[in-house]
Amino acid sequence: MSSSQINKKIEVPILARVEGEGALDLEIKDGNITKCHVRIYEPPRYFEKFLEGREPNEIIDAVARICGICPMAYQMSVVTLMERAFDVEVTPWVHSMRRVMYLAEWMESHYLHTHILAAPDFLKYHSAIEMAKDFPNEVKRGVRLQHLGNDILKLFGGRSVHPGAIKVGGFYRAPKQSEINALIVRLEEGLVDAENVVKWFSKLPYPDVEFEGLTQVALSDPTDAYPVITDQVVTSRGERFHIDQWDEYFHEFHAPQSTALHSTKDGKPYLTSPLSRFNLNFEKLPKEVKLLAESTGIQFPSNNIFHSILARSIECYYAIFEILRILRDYQYPDKPYVDVTYKAGKAWGASEAPRGIQIDYFEFDSKGRATKIRITPPTAQNLACMEADLRQSLSKFGLDRSDDELRQHAEMVIRNYDPCISCSAHFLTLNIKRS
């Protein structure tokens, strides 16, 4: 049968090795993909609605429950917009320690994804357990680094999952100097491990495929630091704007196959991810990190989304490098927070989650209670891009291949985004038509 006569229908009812529950529906007719839906069927969670009317610190604690892997993304974006709405200026110490916590979340999330979820795809294993038989030291090293990230979150947040130490104005507590000193020793050892992870991933067999016409989006820090928590947006098309203008550039809508909202820019998919962040902010990395990236032989910026796994590993090296820089000058504060007076207001807040931009919008009454909430995680923004990428990647892979080969490659494409499906399933709009 010629490629123009190929007709296939491929269904992946449950996507394995991703956080949450989703599926893939793929139809090929006359050698062309006629249907490509990443179907999110995990139930909507209605977080935005049941947080209305609650006081600020209660909300900060609650949004951490949206995701056990990246609670910082929700807490940091929310606490930042609250402080903007209430005209709160936190201390440099608070800024620095929040950066440390967030980078630790990058570590635990990235190392989980790269070693347990994604690497088996590149090395043709069905699971990390199977891969560990041939690469025991590499897998142990990845788990060790993930635990280091978790332990930093626990030190600052009281626990590694759903940390509870962040409040409007700062933190409830500060780590002791002795705790920081013990952590520095582990970080110095971890930096060596992180460099070796980058070298290992630089040798992976990357599919030779570039996403044509891809618009990449990331945050940018006006202080010339690599972006973590900030309020500027940049795109690969040279645009630069404040997060308050988000709705002027992006459109959020309901796709029928998904309980999660989709997003587009100028009517087309866009990518917000570690690769986007890395591509658009490469020059803001310390020279030591840039030299390590250049030593991999991969040219950045890159439109090959499979290079995301390498970008994640380099970001982790940067995270440890940056945490060490900050904590070597650690000083125990007189008070880990500033006093806050609530008032009516509204604000946007954004940060760079492990998977891309986390951006939220809240409105508050005179008592600081939330009256309107909108939470937009990176996975929801990437769903349209994921479907477009599947169309291009599978077409270049070869639609005349067997169903099993197409299924495996499609799952590899999806897992490469590290989708956090539970995070994205916040669909709130309900339209009812009765007769």
N, C-alpha and C positions, 0 to 999 in steps of 0.2 A: 504493500500500500504506500502510495506517495505521501509526503508530508502534508500536502494540501488536502488529503482525504481523511486525515486522522480525526477520529471522534472518540472522545474519552469523557468519563465522568468519574472524578476522584473525590472521595469524601474522607476527611480525617475527623472522626467524631469527637476525639479528645486529644488536644495537643499536649504531648508529654514534655517534661522538663521545662515548664514555664510556671510562673506563679499565677494561680487562678484557673478558671475553667473556660475554654474556648474551643472552637472548631474551625475547620477550613473546608469550604465547598469550591470545587474547581471543575469547570466544564470546558472542553475543547471541541470545537466544531470546525470541520474543513481546515484543520491545521492552525486555527486561531483560538485564543482564549476568549470565550464569550461570557464567562462568569468566573469571578475570583473574589470570594468573600471570606474575610476573616470574621467568623461569626462569634460574637460575644453573647453567650446565653446565660452567663452567671447572673443571678438576680440583682436588680438595682438595689443599692444600699441606702439611698436617701439621706446620706450624711448631712448634706446642706440643710435639709428641712428640719431635722430634729436637733440641730445645733442652734436654731433661731431662738432668741429669748434667753440664752444662757450668758453668764458673765465671762469676761475674757479668759481668765486663767483656767476656768473649767473647760472652755473650748480648746485651749492649747493642749490640755491633757487628753481631751477626747479625740482630736484629730490624729494623734499618734496611733490610735487604734485602726486607722484606715489601712495601715500597712505595717507588718512586723519587720519587713526588710528595710524600708526607708521611712521611718517615722520622722526623722529630722526634716525631711523635705516639707512635710505638712506643718510641723511645729515652727520651723524657721520662717517659712513664707508668711504664716499667720501672725506670729509674734512681731515680725517686721512691719506688716501693714497696720497692726494695732498701734504700734509705737508711732507710726506716721500719722494715724488718725487722731491719736491723743497728744501729739506734739511732745513725745518723750525722746530725750537724747541720752542714750546709754553711754557708759564709759568705754574707753579704749580696751580695758581689760575684758569687758563683756563681749565686745566685737571680736577680740582675738580668741577667746575661749569658745565662742559659738563657731568660729571658723574651724577650730580644732575638732570639735564634736562632729561637724558636718563632714569634714574630710575623713574622719573615722568611719562614718557611714558609707562614704564612697568605697573605702577599703573593704568593709564586710560585705557590701553588696556586689562590688566588682569581682572580688575573689570567689565568692559563691558562684556568680554567673560564669566566669571564665573557666574555672576548674571543674565545676560539677555539671553545669548545664550546657555550655557551648563547646569546650575543647573536645568532648567525645565525638561531636559532629565532624570536626576537621580531621580527626585521626581515625574515623570510621569505626567507632565503638558504639554499642547500643546504650551504654550507661557509663557513669563515672566509676562505678564499682568494677566493671569489666576493664576499663582503661587503667585502673589502679594496679591491676595484676602486672601490666607491662611498664607502668610509670609510677611505681609506689612512692619514690622520693618526691617526684613533682607534685603528686596529689597531696601528700602529707605537708609539703611546703605551702601549698595554696591554702589548706585548711588552717595551718599555723598562722598564716598572715590574716586570714579571715577572723580568727579568734582574737588576734591583736586589735583589730578594729572594734570588735565587740567589747573587749575589755576597756578600751578608751571610752566608749559610750557608757559603759557601766560606771566607770570612775566619775565621769562628769554628770551622768544622768540618773544614777542610783540603780539602774538596771539597763541591760543592753537592748531588750525588747520593750518598746513603748516607754522610753525614758520619762521620768517625772520631775526633772529638776529645773525646767525652763519656765519662766514667768515673764509677764510684761515688766520690762525694766531690767531684766537680767536673769539671775539664777537664784534658787533657794539656798544653795550651798556652794562652797568652793573646795576643791581638792587641797589636801595638805601638801606641803613642800616635799615631805618624805615619799608621798605617793607619786608625785611627779618625778622625783629622782629615780625611783624604781622603774617607772615607765620609760624613761629616757634610755636606760640600758637595753630594754627590749626593742625600742624603736631603732637603735643603732644596729642591732642584729637584724632586725626586719628590713632595713634598707639594703643590706647585702642580699637577702632573700628576694626582695622586690626587683633588684637589678637582674638577678638570674631568671626570674619569671619572664621579664621582657625579652631576654636573649632566647629563651625557649619558644616563646610565642612568635618571635621574629622568623623562626624556621618552619612555621606551620604551612601546609599547602593551601594557599589562598586561591579560591576561584578567581579567574581573570575576568572580572565583570565590573563595569562602572555604571552607575545610575545616571542615565542621560537626562539633562534638564532639571537636575535636582537643586532645589532651593534649601539651603541649610540655615538654621536659626539658632542663636545662642545668646546668653547674656554677656555683657562686657562690663568690666569694672573700670570706672573713670580714674582710679588711682594707679592703673597699669598693673594691678595684681591679677593673677589668674582668677576668673570669676567663680564665686561661691554664693554669696548673698549680696545682691546689688540691684539696681533699678534701671539699667540701660540694656537695650536690645540691639543686636547687630544681625545682619543677614549676609549671605554669600553674594547678594546682588548690590552690596555697598550701602544698604540702608542702615540708618542708626536712629533710634528714637527711644523715648522714655516709656516705661511700662504703663503709664497712665494712658498712652495712646494705643494700647493693645488692640482694642476693638476696631480701630481704624485700619488695621492691617490683616487681621485674622477673623475668620468666620467659623462659628461653631454650629453644628447642625446634627439632626438625628438621622442616622442611616437605618433603614428598616431591618437589616440583619443583625443589629447590635443593640444591646442595652446600654452601651457606652456611646457618648457623643463623639462625632468625628470633627476634625478641623481642617480648614484649607486656607491658603493665602492666594489672593487673586484668582480664586476658583480652582487652584491646583494644590496637590499635596505638598507638604514641606517636612523636613526632618529636623527634630531637636533631639540630640543624643550626645553621648560622650565623644563620638567622632566629630559632630558639628562643633561642639565646645572646643575640642582639640584643634580642629582646622582653623576656626575663626579667632582663636586666642593663642596660637602657637608662639608668637613673638613675645608673649607676656610670661612665658615659662622661664625659670632660671637657666643659665647657660649649661649647667650640669645636666639638667633634664633634656634640654634641646640636643645636646651632644649624644645622649643615650638614644634619643629618638632617631637621630640621623644615622647612628651606628646600625640600626636595624635593616637598612637598605630599602625601606618603604618610604616613598616620597609623600610628604604631607604639604599642602592639603590633599585629601584623597576623596574621590567619589565612589570608591569601592567600599560598600557598607560592610563587607566582610572584614575590613581592617578595624572594625569597631573593637574586636577582642584585643588587638594590640594597643589601640588607643586607651582602652580601660587599664591595661597593665602599666602603661607609662603614666597614666594619671595616678595610679596607686603609688608608684615610685615617687611622684611629685608630692602626693599626700603625706607620705612618711617624711620626706625631705622638709616639707613646710611645717608639719607638726613639730619636728625636732627644732627647727629654727625658732618657732614661737615658744616652746616649752623650755628651751635652754635659758630664756630670759624670764622665766615665770616668777611672779611675786604674789604672795598671798594677799588678797585685797582686804581693806578695812571692812568693806561691805560688798557682797557680790551682786548688788542690784541698786537701782535708783528708785526713789519713791515716785508713785504714779497717781495722777488724778484723772479719772475718767470723764469723758465729755462726748457729746454727739459729734459724729464725723464719719468719713468714708475714705477708703484708700485701697490701692492695689499693693500687693506684695509678691515678690518673686525670688526664687533661688534656683540654683542648679542642682536638681536631684541627680542621683546616679544615672537615671535614664534620660535626663534632659530637663527642660524648663518646667518648673512647678510654679504656676501663677494663679493667684487668688484675688477676689474682690469682696470686701465686706462693707456693710453700712451699720452704724451703731446709734443707739438713742443716747439721751443725756446721762444715763446711768452706765453706759458702756456695754449695754446688752445688744447682741447682734440682731438686726432686723432684716438684713438681706445678705445672703451668702452665695458665693460662686467659687467652686473649687475646680481647677483644671489641671490634671496631672499629665505628665509627658506621654504616657502610653496612649491616652485618648487622642492626643494631638497626632501621634504617629500612626494611627490605624489606617488612615487614607494612604499615607506613604508606604506602609507595609503592603497594602494590596497592589499599589502601583509597582512596587519593587518586585513583588511576586510575578507580575505579568512580564516584566522585562527579564528577570533572572531565569524564569522557566523557559521563556522563548529562546534565550541564548544557550541555555543548558541543552535544549533539544526536546521538542514536544513529541517526537517519535520514540522516545525512550519508554521503557516499561512503566507500568503504573507504580510499581514499588520504587523505582528510581526517582520518578517525579514526586512521589509522596515524600520520600526521604529528603530530597533537595528542598522541597517547599517547607518542610518542617525546619530544616537548617536555616533557611532565610528568616523565618519567623522568630526562631530562638535567638538569632543573631541580634535582634532588637531588644532582647531581654524584656519582653512585655510583662508588665505587672497588671494582669487582667482585673484582679479584684480592685485595684486602685482606680481603674478606668471606669468601673461599672457604677457610676454615680448618677446615672440618667434620672432626671427629676421631672422634666416637663411631661404632663399628662393631658392629652387632648381626647375628649369624649364627645362623640356625636350620637345623639339619640333621635329616634323617630317614633 
